[in-house]
Amino acid sequence: MAICLLFASRVLAADFDGDGVADEFKITRDAAKSAKEAGIVVVNPWKISSSKPTKELGFLIRLSRPAKTFLLHDSEFLSTPMWKEQKAAAKTITKTDRRYRDWKKQVPTLKGDAIQLGTEAGIDILLYWNGKEWELFWPDEEP
């Protein structure tokens, strides 16, 4: 079952690190403010821009193992028009979701739940924890 993420301040749970314990995931509209909070580790797996977090969208994910809270943000990727809409183009993909098997075929290192992200090009990408860091998988396909 996939969960579509809304911009509300709801906290969703998924097991991103694959340890059997629910991790927390929420969307922030002010990544710069979140980056200043104590204990936040800022990560940019998109590596499109190298800028510091801005007052744009970001993903806050608290893993249980390692016990850390990450702010995932890229000011260029997450500032496009589709990310400014009321519904985020992000869905959690759990191990019980039929789409998980399809992603697992393409991403053998996928061990926990993941986040499927839409792109302006219409191609879905996968954001996942590989056990050491956050990674993005971009499929070799056209919209």
Secondary structure, DSSP 8 states (H G I E B T S, - for coil): -EEEEESSS--EEE-TTSSSS-EEEEEES-HHHHHTSTTEEEE-SS-S------SS-EEEEEEETTEEEEEE--TTGGGSGGGGSSEEEEEEE-TTSHHHHHHHHH-TT--S-EEEE--TTS--EEEEE-SSSEEEE--S---
